[in-house]
Amino acid sequence: MGLDGQPLALEARHISKRFGGTLALDRAGISLRRGEVHGLLGENGSGKSTLIKVLAGYHAPDGGGTLEVAGRRVSLPLGPGEPRALGLRFVHQDLGLILSLTVLENLRLEQLAAARWTRIAWRAERRRAAATLARLGVERDPRAVVSELRPVERALLAIVRALEDMPAGGVLVLDEPTAFLPVRQREALLTLVRRVAGEGSSVLFVSHDLGEAERLADRATVLRDGRNVGTLAGDELETDRLVELMVGRPLAPPSTPRGGNGRARFSVVRLSGEVVRDLSLDLPRGQVVGITGLPGSGFEELPYLLFGARRARSGRLALDDEIDLTTLTPARALAAGIALLPADRSRDGAVGSLSVGANVTLPALDLYAGRTRLDRRRLRDGAAVLLAEQDVRPPDPGLAFEALSGGNQQKALLAKWLQTHPRLLLLDDPTRGVDVCARERILAALRQTAGAGAAVLCSSSDHEQLADLCGRVLVFSDGRVVEELAGPELTKEGIARRCHSLSA
């Protein structure tokens, strides 16, 4: 029996997993009681994803571990289809939806595919899908095409699909379901999670947002270096305590450069894009400037216009010389000392199939050129230095980039661009989907970059991040800057209040 007399829905004990010389899990475990939301927390690389993949049957653990589901001992490793037969359902960060299909087709894809030689009763299928969506509080037409859904609606759909045929008392595993959602869109998803637990199922909820875990979880288990370091009850979940468990020490308070001190500044003059309209602003060297607003307000577009990744309709950028933004390309931007760290690191920031070393040295291959070819040894040594500078773990240049955890991928990409010593560094949600320790490391590197004389522009929907990092924050509405916050007004609450008051 679990806490409060509830039976255990799942208990994994003494799970170990080694990849080459790396011990990813060291006798780790997790237990969920029926009807519980249980948080799984830890730094990137702490073993969370590996433990989940063992439960999903993707990884075979090393010998010695045990797994019980609904009180029944189950042999490890789990075979194909066995997690599903046991009532385990998984929703991963990539969601696994087919964007070109409808909501109904994504919900019932397996069943519809099995019925390909018989006539499909579409009207009955739509009624069934609508009833399932309504029961779980999701208001969406089953005929809607998934590509037209907002990110939060896609996440809700992935969860509904996992739940549709999950047996009573089953276990739903959510791996960072809110990592790529704007903060204000997360509540609908969290409401659905609470509803699932309230109906008697168990939810294992992996998140890097400690505040989210504190609000949602009945208990939380923390992993560090592949080991369990504590399981806390809901009333014990507090950020400082969780951080100490995750890293083994308290985090030092940040020191934020607040002003440009009259240094030279980049001037954006009369810039227009798809959403941005006739925008002019100054970006002082030595300062981090934040931009934010409600979705669609234009702030998300600005970094890409200034890098030439999206075509500007008008505008110019000036410092020592003047750049016509309507003809700017990423290659010209790099030559001018401008770098961009995009939000979607997998799609836009890296080549996942290449090694970490190949990815981080791409912008500076001329530094590693021999007389007739690349000096592979010098490239590997240079990459190792870059990885060590940003505390990328493991600091192995030969590892495939896609094998790194999300936070370590982001630190590696930051190292990639910082080696170019950019005059203007553009960032789009630089700490999205990373743990609290990687977040602090990234923010510290950005402060240091600004302190060395770069202008830094950070686009983000994370108001706490902006308040911690920036000297001033510009709030967008309808493609224009309508508020500027600095000094005592520059707080998480102040930024949120300005953003939401504009939509009232």
Secondary structure by P-SEA (a helix, b strand, c coil): cccccccccccccbbbbbccccccccccccccccccbbbbbbcccccaaaaaaaaacccccccbbbbbccccccccccccccccccbbbbbcccccccccccccccccaaaaaaacccccaaaaaaaaaaaaaaaaccccccccccccccaaaaaaaaaaaaacccccbbbbbbcccccccccccaaaaaaaaaaaaaabbbbbcccccaaaaaacccbbbbbcccccccccccccccaaaaaaaaccccccbbbbbccccccbbbbbcccccccccbbbbbbbccbbbbbbccccccccaaaaaaaccccccccccccccccccccccaaaaaaabbbbbccccccccccccccaaaaaacccccccccccccaaaaaaaaaaaaaaaacccccccccccccccaaaaaaaaaaaaaaacccbbbbccccccccaaaaaaaaaaaaaaaaabbbbbbbbccaaaaaacccbbbbbcccccccccccccccaaaaaaaaaaaac
